[in-house]
Amino acid sequence: MDFINQMEPWFDEREADAVNAYLRSGGWVTEFRKTREFEAAIAAFTGAKHCSVVSNGTVSLTLALLACGVCPGDEVLVPDYTMVATPNSVQPTGAKVVFVDVECGSLCMDFDRMVAAVTPRTKAVMLVTLNGRAPARLPEFVRFCREHGLFLVEDAAQSLGSRQNGRHLGLFGDIGSFSFSAPKVISTGQGGALVTDNPKLFAAIEKLRDFGREKPGADHYLTMGWNCKFTDLQAIIGLVQMEKLQWRVERKKAIYARYQEQLRGVPGIEWIPTNLKDTSPWFIDVLVDPARREALIAHLKARQIGSRPFYPALHAEPVYARKESHPVAEEIARRGLWLPSASKLTDAQIDIICTAVREFAKA
Ligand SMILES: Cc1ncc(COP(=O)(O)O)c(C=O)c1O
């Protein structure tokens, strides 16, 4: 049996043909019309008024914060449990990262702890909708930030295709950010997108990502800016991937449901509450006994099955080394495990994986 990766991108002849045709057409590869088409496709899918694509989903977060005017002396609230790109994206702005614990229900930032962490220096809240799940109190985040003059930046890197009450995640706050890195639901190898309904923030982002230019190609510089541009070559792939997105969103839900059905009642496997009507889980995430997690990973690996432990609680990582306590983040970091989650997983592969997990639980 071939090794089943925990995650992998999925391209086929359609992307290959599209890239081939584009190169033969004499395109300049750098960003141009295909990039604008890709942005329009993301805006249409999510329902955003504006979309800017950039080089990746980390740079996008930094640009979002800079567009909101985040600068040295400010504080930015970030969940302690997230991919490290979220806090790291704050560093180039000169602002201070303030870690906030997450809630058990959704693994997203805890609303009450967020409120308690606000100081007169707080400028922005980065709400990460991890694995497509949004906190039930999302409307309260929006209201609180509005009432207190805080920017709400949604890191929706893992949430393309997920909604709350019909509204796409990434559109609740001032700016939402997506990633198209290799393991994401659709990929352009690397890439990120920012969505917003606010024309001023959109204009700021457009300048920041293009050397501060007044408009593309014009050498008149209104603000500081950098080269964070995309390429048409990526956009060509992205446009084909977008055509597959809705199917993948449904497939992710079906994969999650099949795992749940197959692993129902298995001792030592705990599920995170997931509303599959709204949520398209990017990864199959379960909580296991921390004392047996390494053994389960090894058991699966011996059967040609990849898995991966959750991210660590970030405040304790050497790069931040804060003497703080965020008990929920610490606990889920110890217990969490990602099982194979690629959209191309077959039902037969899921059944093999679940048999291996059941076997382990019985031993
Ligand atoms: C929550 C979150 N934020 C940001 C990023 C960074 O995205 P990129 O890898 O495109 O820089 C990721 C990537 O996995 C992510 O999961």
The ligand as an SDF file (V2000), in Angstrom:
LIG
                    3D

 16 16  0  0  0  0  0  0  0  0999 V2000
   -3.9680   29.8800   10.6070 C   0  0  0  0  0  0  0  0  0  0  0  0
   -2.8830   30.1710    9.6070 C   0  0  0  0  0  0  0  0  0  0  0  0
   -2.4920   31.4290    9.4320 N   0  0  0  0  0  0  0  0  0  0  0  0
   -1.5340   31.7580    8.5330 C   0  0  0  0  0  0  0  0  0  0  0  0
   -0.9180   30.7750    7.7810 C   0  0  0  0  0  0  0  0  0  0  0  0
    0.1750   31.1630    6.8690 C   0  0  0  0  0  0  0  0  0  0  0  0
   -0.1040   30.9590    5.5360 O   0  0  0  0  0  0  0  0  0  0  0  0
    1.0930   30.7800    4.4680 P   0  0  0  0  0  0  0  0  0  0  0  0
    1.6780   29.4390    4.6970 O   0  0  0  0  0  0  0  0  0  0  0  0
    0.3870   30.9250    3.1680 O   0  0  0  0  0  0  0  0  0  0  0  0
    2.0590   31.8790    4.7220 O   0  0  0  0  0  0  0  0  0  0  0  0
   -1.3150   29.4470    7.9130 C   0  0  0  0  0  0  0  0  0  0  0  0
   -0.6690   28.3840    7.1110 C   0  0  0  0  0  0  0  0  0  0  0  0
   -0.8680   27.2110    7.3400 O   0  0  0  0  0  0  0  0  0  0  0  0
   -2.3190   29.1260    8.8470 C   0  0  0  0  0  0  0  0  0  0  0  0
   -2.7270   27.8730    9.0380 O   0  0  0  0  0  0  0  0  0  0  0  0
  1  2  1  0
  2  3  1  0
  2 15  2  0
  3  4  2  0
  4  5  1  0
  5  6  1  0
  5 12  2  0
  6  7  1  0
  7  8  1  0
  8  9  2  0
  8 10  1  0
  8 11  1  0
 12 13  1  0
 12 15  1  0
 13 14  2  0
 15 16  1  0
M  END
$$$$
